[in-house]
């Protein structure tokens, strides 16, 4: 699995793309996935679905000719990508992943699993929405058998995926 990831990275690098080009492409894919996720969450009965914006801080500004150049940094980490409510008042917290390989632990930033777990412990519904070429999968967190060193295949995600509003409301 890691060999395939490394091969894909090397393939991208040998195509003479800069790091910033690769980063922009990755961000564009992620944005598309987040848009799909918001629609899927709405169809599953999640109301008031909102994207959680990552706060930024401008740390440097420079005027170069007629252009203004700004350097920014992230102010703090956010819990997930989307939040919403079920009709019974429970909070839904959803982290969106847009990856073509198996979903692996390192696809998550270090703080994300903890935030999803904390939301679930407070009786909220924590979800991972995986946008994959085989379809969008909505998985309840914690995902069974998913941990460091053990990923999940698209086929296994299909088996675990939430497909209806009733199924989502059934979680306690």
Protein Blocks (a to p, Z undefined) as FASTA:
>chain_A
ZZmmmmmmmmmmmnopafklmmmmmmmmmmmmmmmmmmmmmmnopahiacdddddddfbd
cdehjbccdddddfbdcfblbdcddfkopacdddddddfbdcdfklpcfklmmmmmmmmm
nopacddddddfkbccddddddehiaehiacdfklmmmmpcfbfklmmmpZZ
